[in-house]
Amino acid sequence: MAYTKQLSPSEIVKVAMEMVEREDTEGISLRAVASALGVKAPSLYRYFSTKNALEMAVAEGVLRSMYTELVCAGAQPDPETRFKEMAVAYLRFARTRYALYSFLMQGRLHGAYGSQAGKEVWNLLLESASQISGRPDDTSAAVATWSFLHGYATLEHAGGFGKSGPHGGLELGLRAFLDGFANRQSDNAKL
C-alpha cells in the first residue's frame, strides 16, 4: 500500500513563496507547487481548495515576513527614529524581496490586507504615523506614508529614477512627512 506524503499548510505556503521569489511569477499554479512538493495537485485541495485560496495564504505569509522586519526596525523609543527606521525597513523588504512584494501588491489579492497579518502591518504603520502627527488613529497620515513608500519602491525597481538615482529623495520625502505630520499636531493644538 502506497502512503501519501504528509503535507502541512505552512509547508505548502513556504514552497509557494519560494517559487514566487525564484520565478518572479504573478500567479501560482497548484500543479507547479504540488510538483515541487513531490505530490499531485489534488493533494493540495485538502488544504487549499482553490488557487486563490493558496495565493491568499502566500500573501499573508509575505505580510507576516514584512511585519517581522518592521517590528525589528521599529523597536526604537523615539517616534521620529522609529518612523524613519520602519520606512527604511519597508523599502529594504521591497528591494530585497521584490518578487514577493510585487506579488502582494496585485489587485486580485486586495483581501489579504484584511487578514490578521495585513491588519498587523497596517497597525504598525498607523501607530508610527499617529505618534508623529499626535492624532490618534491618523489614517490619512498612515495612507500618505504607505503610498509614498510603495511609490518609491515601485519607481526604484522599475528604474524610474534613472541612472543618476533619486539624489536624497527618500530622505527629503521622509523629512517632509515628519515636518508635515508635526505641523498637523500643532494645528491640532490650535483647534
C-alpha angles and dihedrals in degrees: 000000000000117000122217115239111257112243134183129204091241092053091049092049092047092054092045091051090050090051093050091048094047098041100032088224126175093214141020127242115213088209093054093047091048091049091051088052092048095245138101120266095251088064088069095053090078088066103026115024094192141024089248091055090054092045090052090050090050090049089052089049090053090049090050090053091048091047092054091053093046093049092051092049093044095057090109124120095211111078094215093050090045091052093050094044092050091049090051091047091051091053092043089055091049091047099046097037101029095146090058092041091051091046089054093051095057112123095232089062097055089119089069089077088065091057121101091258091047091052091049093053090046092049091053091053092043094049093047094049092043092054089056096045095042090226117120114240092001096188094172091056091048093048091048091051094047092047092050093049094046092048092047093049092047095047092046093050093046092051090247093146091060127220094309093059131220096303099218094324093136093052092045091048093049091047090051090052093047093048093042093049090048090051089052087054092055089044086054090055090054092057 
